[in-house]
């Protein structure tokens, strides 16, 4: 945390819901935050508080819903 840079690769679902507020707070405190998220996901909302990089996945949202 002393370096001021943070790379976050959250899991889909509750892990991200718990982490999002922490990530936003770190960004507010001046840390440079990059969040890597899949192109297709549930509840992976983003804000302007941090940089988002998406990566391609092979599943569609419908397939993800069906697997759940």
N, C-alpha and C positions, 0 to 999 in steps of 0.2 A: 504493500500500500504506500510505501514511501516514494516509489517511483512515479506515482501519479498516473500510471497507465494500467488499464484493466481490460482483459479479454474475457468475455463471458460466452460460454456455449451451454445454454440451459437445455434441460429436458423439457419436452412438451408437457403441459398440464400443471399440476400443483407446484412442481419445482419452480417454474417460472413465475407463477402467481406469488409465491413467497419471496422470490429474489427481485422482482421488478422494482419494488419500492426502495430496496437497498441500493440497487444499481442507479436509480434516479437520484437518490440522496448523495451517493458518491460523486455523481456528475455535478450536482449542485455545489459540491464542496471543491470543485475544480479539477477532479480527476478526468482524464481522457478515457472514455469508455467505448468499447466496440463490442456489440452483441451479434453473434452469429446465429441465425435462425434458418430453419428449413423454409422453402417457398410455400409448402403446404403444411399447415399446422392449426391447432386449436388454441385460441386465447393467447396468441403471441402478439399482442398489441404493442405498438411502438410509439415513441414520442420523439420530439426534437431534442430531448435531453441527452441522447447518446447516438452514436453512429450505428447503423444496422447494416449488416452484410448478410445477404441470403445465399443459400446454397441449394442447388437443384436436388429434387428427390424423385423417386420413381413412382410414388403413390399419388393418386388424386385424392381430393378431400372425401369423395364418396367412398373410395377404397379404405381410407383411414377410418371413416365412420363405421363401415361394415366390419372391419377388423376389431373395432372396439366392442 
